[in-house]
Amino acid sequence: MKALITGASSGIGRDMARNLSKRGYDLILVARDENRLQELKKELEIYKVNIEIIAMDLAIEENCKELHKKVKDIDFLINNAGFGDCGDFTKTDLDKEIAMIHTNIIAYHILTKLYLIDMKKGNRGKILNVASIAGFMPGPLMSTYYATKSYVTSLTSALNEELREAKSRVHICMLCPGPVNTNFNNVANVTFALPGISATYCASYALRQMFRGKVTIVPTLMMKLGTTVAKCVPRQMVTAITARQQKKKIM
């Protein structure tokens, strides 16, 4: 069995690599930081699995297509690469936001599409898209990030229904956590208003639920309640509540 993990050098992606290597998966690990990938590869060698590392920036569209050409016959795709930013929309950096859109949306879209075509032909395989609780609501002061995760949740839900109607054995799902203790908050310039869970727990929970056939994976009870509230409460009220929470995050 072989898994391709993007954003594998740290956080949730790294802990998914650790988890899957223990399960006997061969791994293709993709991230921009080659040194961290080399460190992770060395760490995982004790599990006697084949590990290939690819240092690549998936914010560049052609790199995503090149990755698919280079890496074939995978059983499992984890789209995990991504980052956020925080601040008033008129004051945040446009170039950073464009890179975020390319990483959080376009890379996911390209890799999901190309590998899903392959998997449907073989009638097997799994895709796990790492989204966020942010994908279920608007997010003032993190408006671009929340919008990118809304794209991921919408796309994944739609593709799951297409696969169900086609009676395909391919499974697609999405991980939608709340705060996770990773480097995310440093890149996004925020401090979590709520306590975060560990990346190790998040990765382990996500993989267990994915193997059980879950489509929407929300790791904690509080976040599950949050998704329910977001569906039931008027959108403008949810937006106002989210705005108040976001103001607590700004560093």
Residue frames relative to the residue before (quaternion, step in Angstrom):
aa qw qx qy qz dx dy dz
M 1.0000 0.0000 0.0000 0.0000 0.00 0.00 0.00
K 0.0958 -0.8147 0.5719 0.0054 3.56 -0.97 0.88
A 0.1082 -0.8032 0.5854 0.0220 3.56 -0.92 1.00
L 0.2162 -0.7394 0.6260 0.1211 3.53 -1.13 0.79
I 0.0423 -0.8073 0.5880 -0.0276 3.57 -0.69 1.12
T 0.1859 -0.7597 0.6124 0.1153 3.57 -0.82 1.00
G 0.7772 0.2551 -0.2288 0.5278 3.55 -1.14 0.59
A 0.3040 0.8283 -0.4243 0.2035 3.54 1.17 0.69
S 0.5727 0.6548 -0.3732 0.3226 3.61 1.17 -0.26
S 0.8100 0.0768 -0.0343 0.5804 3.61 1.20 -0.29
G 0.8157 0.3462 -0.1896 0.4228 3.54 -1.38 0.03
I 0.8447 -0.1194 0.1082 0.5103 3.55 -1.07 -0.81
G 0.6483 0.5341 -0.3258 0.4340 3.60 0.91 -0.85
R 0.6566 0.5058 -0.3078 0.4672 3.57 0.95 -0.87
D 0.7022 0.4579 -0.2842 0.4653 3.59 0.91 -0.86
M 0.5855 0.5275 -0.3808 0.4837 3.60 1.16 -0.39
A 0.6187 0.5339 -0.3376 0.4670 3.58 1.06 -0.73
R 0.6462 0.5137 -0.3161 0.4676 3.56 0.96 -0.84
N 0.6683 0.5130 -0.2931 0.4520 3.56 0.91 -0.94
L 0.7139 0.4597 -0.2647 0.4571 3.58 0.82 -0.99
S 0.6107 0.5392 -0.3658 0.4500 3.60 1.06 -0.62
K 0.6251 0.5258 -0.3327 0.4713 3.59 1.07 -0.70
R 0.6685 0.4890 -0.2879 0.4807 3.58 1.17 -0.62
G 0.5826 -0.6188 0.3548 0.3895 3.59 1.30 -0.06
Y 0.4284 0.6993 -0.4710 0.3251 3.59 1.21 0.29
D 0.3635 -0.6326 0.6294 0.2674 3.53 -1.18 0.64
L 0.2079 -0.8258 0.5217 0.0523 3.57 -0.98 0.86
I 0.1169 -0.7011 0.6936 0.1166 3.49 -1.29 0.62
L 0.1158 -0.8252 0.5528 -0.0024 3.53 -0.45 1.27
V 0.0680 -0.8193 0.5688 -0.0250 3.57 -0.66 1.16
A 0.2745 0.7161 -0.6133 0.1890 3.55 -1.01 0.92
R 0.6096 -0.5615 0.4047 0.3864 3.56 -1.26 0.15
D 0.7168 0.4639 -0.2472 0.4581 3.59 1.02 -0.82
E 0.2686 -0.8070 0.5073 0.1389 3.57 -0.14 1.29
N 0.6243 0.5543 -0.3514 0.4237 3.61 0.99 -0.75
R 0.6694 0.4833 -0.3003 0.4777 3.58 0.94 -0.85
L 0.6225 0.5306 -0.3400 0.4641 3.57 1.05 -0.70
Q 0.6415 0.5174 -0.3212 0.4664 3.58 1.00 -0.82
E 0.6370 0.5233 -0.3232 0.4647 3.59 1.00 -0.81
L 0.6707 0.4895 -0.3016 0.4687 3.58 0.94 -0.88
K 0.6248 0.5355 -0.3414 0.4543 3.58 0.97 -0.80
K 0.6568 0.5080 -0.3081 0.4644 3.58 0.92 -0.90
E 0.6395 0.5373 -0.3181 0.4485 3.58 1.01 -0.84
L 0.7526 0.4350 -0.2115 0.4468 3.57 0.93 -0.95
E 0.4430 0.7187 -0.4418 0.3034 3.59 1.26 -0.12
I 0.5715 0.6133 -0.3840 0.3871 3.60 1.14 -0.51
Y 0.6677 0.5143 -0.3030 0.4448 3.60 1.17 -0.46
K 0.3976 -0.7703 0.4353 0.2430 3.58 1.33 0.17
V 0.4642 0.6255 -0.4862 0.3960 3.57 0.93 0.94
N 0.5208 -0.6189 0.4795 0.3402 3.55 -1.23 0.42
I 0.0298 -0.8038 0.5935 -0.0281 3.56 -0.81 1.03
E 0.0696 -0.7708 0.6332 0.0086 3.53 -0.85 1.08
I 0.1548 -0.7859 0.5907 0.0973 3.57 -0.92 0.85
I 0.0846 -0.7777 0.6226 0.0182 3.54 -1.11 0.83
A 0.2063 -0.7687 0.5969 0.1016 3.57 -0.56 1.20
M 0.2341 0.7831 -0.5190 0.2501 3.56 -0.35 1.26
D 0.3173 -0.7250 0.5809 0.1902 3.56 -1.08 0.78
L 0.2389 -0.8167 0.5136 0.1102 3.58 -0.35 1.25
A 0.4617 0.6409 -0.4668 0.3977 3.58 1.26 0.18
I 0.6379 0.4787 -0.3107 0.5171 3.58 1.32 -0.30
E 0.4747 -0.7314 0.4152 0.2593 3.55 -0.46 1.26
E 0.6778 0.5071 -0.3058 0.4358 3.57 0.85 -0.93
N 0.5920 0.5679 -0.3694 0.4364 3.59 1.12 -0.54
C 0.6224 0.5412 -0.3372 0.4539 3.57 1.06 -0.76
K 0.6731 0.4828 -0.2890 0.4799 3.56 0.94 -0.89
E 0.6412 0.5192 -0.3191 0.4663 3.57 1.05 -0.78
L 0.6109 0.5522 -0.3473 0.4486 3.59 1.05 -0.74
H 0.6640 0.4983 -0.3061 0.4660 3.59 0.94 -0.85
K 0.6380 0.5159 -0.3301 0.4667 3.58 1.02 -0.72
K 0.7023 0.4888 -0.2584 0.4484 3.55 1.01 -0.86
V 0.7890 0.2740 -0.1179 0.5371 3.58 0.94 -0.90
K 0.0084 0.8134 -0.5776 0.0683 3.58 -0.47 1.22
D 0.8279 0.3000 -0.1847 0.4365 3.52 -1.43 0.10
I 0.3090 0.7298 -0.5527 0.2579 3.57 0.77 0.99
D 0.3955 -0.7075 0.5387 0.2298 3.54 -1.24 0.55
F 0.8066 0.1562 -0.0020 0.5701 3.54 1.14 -0.65
L 0.0829 -0.7783 0.6219 0.0249 3.58 -0.84 1.04
I 0.0582 -0.7636 0.6421 0.0356 3.55 -0.93 0.94
N 0.1653 -0.7633 0.6212 0.0644 3.54 -0.55 1.23
N 0.1043 0.8372 -0.5220 0.1254 3.55 -0.20 1.27
A 0.5219 0.6530 -0.4246 0.3477 3.62 1.13 -0.49
G 0.3868 0.7188 -0.5178 0.2561 3.57 -0.94 0.83
F 0.0382 -0.7842 0.6184 0.0329 3.55 -1.29 0.30
G 0.3143 -0.7528 0.5514 0.1748 3.55 -1.32 0.22
D 0.1620 -0.7476 0.6279 0.1431 3.53 -1.36 -0.15
C 0.1971 -0.7925 0.5710 0.0839 3.55 -1.16 0.58
G 0.5116 0.6361 -0.4833 0.3164 3.55 -1.11 0.74
D 0.6854 -0.4388 0.3767 0.4426 3.53 -1.33 0.16
F 0.5467 -0.6661 0.3962 0.3169 3.59 -0.78 1.04
T 0.6854 0.4860 -0.2955 0.4547 3.61 1.02 -0.72
K 0.7260 0.4293 -0.2347 0.4832 3.60 1.26 -0.26
T 0.5687 0.5980 -0.3960 0.4026 3.60 1.19 -0.32
D 0.6041 -0.6111 0.3969 0.3226 3.54 -1.23 0.60
L 0.4349 -0.7323 0.4659 0.2398 3.57 -0.62 1.15
D 0.6574 0.5151 -0.3241 0.4443 3.60 0.89 -0.85
K 0.6346 0.5151 -0.3268 0.4746 3.59 1.03 -0.75
E 0.6565 0.5118 -0.3083 0.4604 3.59 1.00 -0.81
I 0.6380 0.5119 -0.3301 0.4711 3.58 0.99 -0.78
A 0.6418 0.5036 -0.3199 0.4818 3.59 1.00 -0.81
M 0.6230 0.5377 -0.3330 0.4603 3.59 1.07 -0.74
I 0.6508 0.5076 -0.3103 0.4716 3.58 0.94 -0.87
H 0.6568 0.5051 -0.3119 0.4651 3.58 0.97 -0.82
T 0.7058 0.4563 -0.2657 0.4722 3.59 0.95 -0.86
N 0.7627 0.4196 -0.2043 0.4478 3.58 0.78 -1.09
I 0.7722 0.3075 -0.1716 0.5289 3.60 1.13 -0.55
I 0.7599 0.4160 -0.2508 0.4320 3.57 0.43 -1.22
A 0.6457 0.5059 -0.3305 0.4668 3.62 0.93 -0.81
Y 0.6392 0.5150 -0.3227 0.4712 3.59 0.95 -0.86
H 0.6659 0.5230 -0.3040 0.4366 3.55 0.88 -0.99
I 0.6851 0.4904 -0.2919 0.4528 3.57 0.80 -1.02
L 0.7135 0.4565 -0.2732 0.4560 3.58 0.74 -1.03
T 0.6263 0.5231 -0.3410 0.4667 3.60 0.99 -0.77
K 0.6805 0.5011 -0.2993 0.4431 3.57 0.83 -0.96
L 0.7180 0.4655 -0.2731 0.4395 3.58 0.71 -1.06
Y 0.7145 0.4273 -0.2708 0.4833 3.59 0.90 -0.84
L 0.6035 0.5445 -0.3691 0.4507 3.60 1.10 -0.52
I 0.5910 0.5507 -0.3619 0.4654 3.59 1.07 -0.67
D 0.6661 0.4991 -0.2952 0.4692 3.58 0.92 -0.94
M 0.6901 0.4964 -0.2851 0.4427 3.56 0.86 -0.98
K 0.6382 0.5234 -0.3365 0.4533 3.58 0.99 -0.76
K 0.6166 0.5450 -0.3461 0.4506 3.59 1.05 -0.69
G 0.7378 0.3853 -0.2133 0.5115 3.56 1.02 -0.82
N 0.3137 -0.7820 0.4719 0.2595 3.57 1.36 -0.19
R 0.6791 0.3880 -0.3180 0.5358 3.55 0.93 0.94
G 0.5526 0.6229 -0.4579 0.3113 3.54 -1.30 0.38
K 0.2198 -0.7650 0.5943 0.1149 3.53 -1.32 0.39
I 0.0995 -0.7604 0.6391 0.0589 3.54 -1.17 0.72
L 0.0681 -0.7742 0.6290 0.0191 3.56 -0.88 1.01
N 0.1281 -0.7840 0.6056 0.0470 3.56 -0.61 1.17
V 0.2907 -0.7509 0.5678 0.1713 3.56 -0.73 1.06
A 0.0470 -0.7906 0.6098 -0.0293 3.54 -0.48 1.28
S 0.3847 -0.6927 0.5457 0.2729 3.59 -0.85 -0.95
I 0.6130 -0.4874 0.4520 0.4270 3.54 -1.29 0.24
A 0.5585 0.6228 -0.3697 0.4042 3.57 1.22 -0.54
G 0.6036 0.6006 -0.3516 0.3890 3.57 1.18 -0.47
F 0.6819 0.4944 -0.2854 0.4574 3.60 1.25 -0.18
M 0.7885 0.2188 -0.1113 0.5640 3.61 1.24 0.02
P 0.5395 -0.5733 0.4776 0.3900 3.60 -1.22 0.29
G 0.1757 -0.8168 0.5440 0.0770 3.59 -1.11 0.59
P 0.2092 -0.7875 0.5687 0.1123 3.60 0.08 1.21
L 0.8024 0.2208 -0.2473 0.4961 3.54 -1.06 0.95
M 0.7321 0.1432 -0.1959 0.6365 3.57 1.32 0.07
S 0.1046 0.8814 -0.4579 0.0507 3.51 1.18 0.71
T 0.6761 0.4870 -0.3097 0.4580 3.61 0.88 -0.84
Y 0.6504 0.5149 -0.3199 0.4577 3.58 0.92 -0.89
Y 0.6654 0.4944 -0.3120 0.4643 3.60 0.82 -0.93
A 0.6482 0.5228 -0.3203 0.4516 3.58 0.99 -0.81
T 0.6409 0.5149 -0.3401 0.4565 3.60 0.99 -0.75
K 0.6864 0.4721 -0.2949 0.4681 3.59 0.96 -0.79
S 0.5713 0.5579 -0.3802 0.4666 3.59 1.18 -0.46
Y 0.6105 0.5447 -0.3409 0.4629 3.56 1.07 -0.73
V 0.6772 0.5035 -0.2973 0.4467 3.57 0.89 -0.96
T 0.6762 0.4829 -0.3097 0.4622 3.61 0.88 -0.87
S 0.6539 0.5129 -0.3164 0.4575 3.59 0.98 -0.81
L 0.6666 0.5047 -0.2996 0.4595 3.57 0.88 -0.94
T 0.6794 0.5013 -0.2989 0.4447 3.58 0.85 -0.97
S 0.6471 0.5176 -0.3182 0.4605 3.59 0.94 -0.86
A 0.6673 0.5045 -0.3009 0.4579 3.57 0.94 -0.88
L 0.6778 0.4877 -0.2972 0.4630 3.58 0.92 -0.88
N 0.5943 0.5586 -0.3632 0.4504 3.57 1.09 -0.64
E 0.6683 0.4876 -0.3035 0.4727 3.58 0.97 -0.82
E 0.6171 0.5327 -0.3496 0.4617 3.61 1.01 -0.73
L 0.6725 0.4896 -0.2979 0.4683 3.58 0.94 -0.87
R 0.6313 0.5345 -0.3329 0.4527 3.57 1.03 -0.78
E 0.6838 0.4839 -0.2877 0.4642 3.57 0.90 -0.93
A 0.6762 0.4749 -0.2839 0.4865 3.57 1.14 -0.64
K 0.3545 -0.7511 0.4715 0.2965 3.58 1.36 -0.14
S 0.2783 0.7769 -0.5081 0.2466 3.55 1.10 0.78
R 0.4269 -0.6901 0.5265 0.2535 3.55 -1.18 0.61
V 0.4844 0.6347 -0.4466 0.4039 3.59 1.28 0.06
H 0.1700 -0.7932 0.5799 0.0743 3.57 -0.95 0.90
I 0.0448 -0.7755 0.6295 0.0175 3.57 -0.95 0.93
C 0.0479 0.8035 -0.5891 0.0710 3.55 -0.95 0.87
M 0.2697 -0.7654 0.5646 0.1508 3.55 -1.30 0.20
L 0.3070 -0.7224 0.5969 0.1662 3.51 -1.08 0.86
C 0.0295 -0.8201 0.5698 -0.0440 3.57 -0.68 1.15
P 0.0566 0.8286 -0.5540 0.0575 3.60 0.34 1.17
G 0.4475 -0.5802 0.5783 0.3587 3.48 -1.42 0.04
P 0.8228 -0.1596 0.1215 0.5317 3.62 -0.99 -0.73
V 0.0414 -0.7588 0.6500 0.0022 3.55 -1.02 0.93
N 0.4416 -0.7147 0.4780 0.2562 3.57 -0.89 0.93
T 0.2902 0.7180 -0.5661 0.2826 3.54 0.04 1.39
N 0.6868 -0.4505 0.3574 0.4445 3.58 -1.27 -0.29
F 0.3606 0.7710 -0.4686 0.2366 3.59 1.29 -0.04
N 0.7058 0.4898 -0.2936 0.4192 3.59 0.78 -1.02
N 0.6145 0.5391 -0.3574 0.4517 3.61 1.12 -0.55
V 0.6690 0.4849 -0.2941 0.4803 3.57 0.98 -0.85
A 0.7284 0.4371 -0.2288 0.4755 3.58 1.01 -0.87
N 0.3788 -0.7492 0.4653 0.2803 3.60 1.29 -0.13
V 0.5522 0.5814 -0.4104 0.4344 3.57 0.92 0.94
T 0.2191 -0.6930 0.6566 0.2013 3.49 -1.44 0.21
F 0.4820 -0.6948 0.4414 0.3000 3.58 -0.68 1.04
A 0.4054 -0.7057 0.5319 0.2340 3.56 -1.01 0.89
L 0.7400 0.3011 -0.1754 0.5754 3.58 1.23 -0.51
P 0.5865 -0.5773 0.4149 0.3880 3.62 -1.11 0.51
G 0.3438 -0.7574 0.5213 0.1908 3.56 -0.95 0.86
I 0.4244 -0.6517 0.5579 0.2897 3.53 -1.32 0.33
S 0.5767 -0.5866 0.4254 0.3773 3.57 -1.18 0.34
A 0.5762 -0.5829 0.4460 0.3595 3.55 -1.18 0.58
T 0.6027 0.5701 -0.3512 0.4340 3.58 1.10 -0.69
Y 0.6775 0.4713 -0.2891 0.4850 3.58 0.88 -0.94
C 0.6454 0.5363 -0.3239 0.4369 3.58 0.91 -0.90
A 0.6781 0.4916 -0.2899 0.4631 3.57 0.89 -0.95
S 0.6638 0.5109 -0.3013 0.4556 3.58 0.92 -0.93
Y 0.6608 0.5033 -0.3018 0.4680 3.58 0.91 -0.93
A 0.6560 0.5288 -0.3125 0.4386 3.57 0.90 -0.94
L 0.6882 0.4828 -0.2896 0.4576 3.58 0.85 -0.92
R 0.6245 0.5306 -0.3437 0.4586 3.60 0.99 -0.77
Q 0.6998 0.4694 -0.2757 0.4626 3.56 0.86 -0.95
M 0.6137 0.5460 -0.3392 0.4585 3.57 1.08 -0.71
F 0.6802 0.4797 -0.2898 0.4724 3.59 0.89 -0.90
R 0.6540 0.4907 -0.3085 0.4862 3.60 1.22 -0.42
G 0.5846 -0.6306 0.3488 0.3727 3.58 1.29 0.00
K 0.3795 0.7215 -0.4970 0.2974 3.59 1.22 0.28
V 0.3456 -0.7341 0.5493 0.1999 3.56 -1.16 0.66
T 0.7752 0.1799 -0.0929 0.5984 3.58 0.86 -0.96
I 0.0824 -0.8275 0.5550 -0.0206 3.57 -0.44 1.27
V 0.0247 0.7885 -0.6088 0.0843 3.56 -0.51 1.27
P 0.3738 -0.8196 0.3829 0.2049 3.61 -0.24 1.24
T 0.8155 0.2478 -0.1342 0.5055 3.66 0.90 -0.67
L 0.6293 -0.5536 0.3990 0.3719 3.54 -1.24 0.56
M 0.6381 0.5394 -0.3362 0.4345 3.58 0.94 -0.84
M 0.6858 0.4690 -0.2860 0.4774 3.58 0.96 -0.85
K 0.5992 0.5462 -0.3569 0.4640 3.59 1.12 -0.61
L 0.6381 0.5028 -0.3155 0.4904 3.56 1.04 -0.78
G 0.6292 0.5519 -0.3259 0.4397 3.55 1.06 -0.77
T 0.6604 0.4923 -0.3138 0.4723 3.59 0.97 -0.79
T 0.6293 0.5294 -0.3333 0.4611 3.59 1.07 -0.72
V 0.6498 0.5101 -0.3089 0.4714 3.57 0.96 -0.89
A 0.6462 0.5401 -0.3217 0.4326 3.58 0.95 -0.89
K 0.6748 0.4900 -0.2915 0.4685 3.58 1.10 -0.67
C 0.7441 0.4476 -0.2119 0.4484 3.57 1.07 -0.78
V 0.6975 0.4617 -0.2602 0.4823 3.58 1.08 -0.75
P 0.6018 -0.5641 0.4114 0.3877 3.65 -1.05 0.67
R 0.6035 -0.6262 0.3668 0.3304 3.55 -0.94 0.99
Q 0.6566 0.5186 -0.3266 0.4396 3.60 0.92 -0.83
M 0.6369 0.5171 -0.3262 0.4696 3.57 1.08 -0.70
V 0.6262 0.5259 -0.3286 0.4727 3.57 1.01 -0.83
T 0.6469 0.5283 -0.3128 0.4523 3.57 0.97 -0.88
A 0.6613 0.5037 -0.3050 0.4648 3.59 0.95 -0.85
I 0.6439 0.5108 -0.3167 0.4734 3.59 0.99 -0.83
T 0.6521 0.5170 -0.3067 0.4619 3.56 0.95 -0.91
A 0.6258 0.5490 -0.3354 0.4411 3.59 0.98 -0.82
R 0.6530 0.5081 -0.3171 0.4635 3.59 0.95 -0.85
Q 0.6536 0.5054 -0.3103 0.4702 3.58 1.02 -0.79
Q 0.6428 0.5418 -0.3254 0.4329 3.57 0.98 -0.83
K 0.6264 0.5577 -0.3436 0.4225 3.58 1.00 -0.79
K 0.6345 0.5324 -0.3252 0.4564 3.57 1.18 -0.56
K 0.6515 0.5605 -0.3061 0.4095 3.58 1.21 -0.49
I 0.5833 0.6396 -0.3782 0.3281 3.55 1.08 -0.72
M 0.3708 -0.7581 0.5001 0.1939 3.55 -0.71 1.12
